[in-house]
C-alpha cells in the first residue's frame, strides 16, 4: 500500500513509503490537511 512518500527522494522517507500509515511529506499539503 504505497502512500504519499513513494515519490520522495529522501532514503529515510522512502523506507516508510509502504507503511500502512497515511504519511504526508513536510509541505503545504500536510499543513493544510492538519488545519
LUMPAMI-818677 format. One record per residue (C-alpha): x, y, z. Coordinates in steps of 0.001 Angstrom, whole numbers, plus 500000, padded with zeros to 6 digits. Each point is the difference from the previous one (the first is absolute). Layout:
// residues N
XYZ
...
// end
This chain:
// residues 35
500000500000500000
502185502898498827
499288503385501532
500986503583499180
503643499297500855
500493497711496991
501222502922497835
502374501512502558
503771500008499511
501007499716503659
501156496462500886
498436500436503452
496578500892498572
500193497284497352
500505497300502624
496536500923501313
498324500205496587
498240496657500449
498955500428503620
496247499649500580
499870503636501140
498718502970498014
503309501904500231
500443503452498508
503399501472499162
500622503388501623
498437502748497923
496902502029499244
497765496973499425
500854498610503446
499387503354501655
496655500451498248
498929496514500995
500958500684503626
497812503080500081
// end
